[in-house]
Amino acid sequence: MRKQKGFSLIELLIVVAIILIIAAIAIPNLLRSRIAANEASAVGSIRTINTAEVTYASTYPDVGFAVLASLGGAGGTSANAGLLDSVLASGTKSGYSFVVANLSSTVPVTTYTVNGDPLNSQTGQRHFFSDQSGVIRYNTSAAATGSDNPLQ
């Protein structure tokens, strides 16, 4: 009889089973880590938007606060202030959608709100809100408002 080199079918099946067990344990943790990273990025983005709004309002006092699109751009004008990068100014970043609304109908605009909502349940679990006060609030079940809990 000739001696064969290599692995038997049983040995290969055992290795594949072990790999599948490890993957079943690791993948949910990876998804939770991604959601946590997206939420942290969303909070940072809202802080950046708050800072950009204050800078915009002090640079253009006759205009006041601005919508999200005006905070981006090349810079130098009130319509393209260049305070945000193009990704965030487009309204979508790291699995979250951002919307800035001006609540004042008078000029200069004295109030604004910013909402950050996950695009789906795989990109985030919490919805975020802030306004001209700079306090970031969150809600786990619906779009966040000014009456929700602040981040600690």
Secondary structure, 3 states (H helix, E strand, C coil): CCCCCCCCHHHHHHHHHHHHHHHHHHHHHHHHHHHHHHHHHHHHHHHHHHHHHHHHHHHCCCCECCCHHHHCCCCCCCCCCCCCCHHHHCCEECCEEEEEEECCCCCCECCEEEEEEECCCCCCCCEEEEECCCCCEEECCCCCCCCCEECC
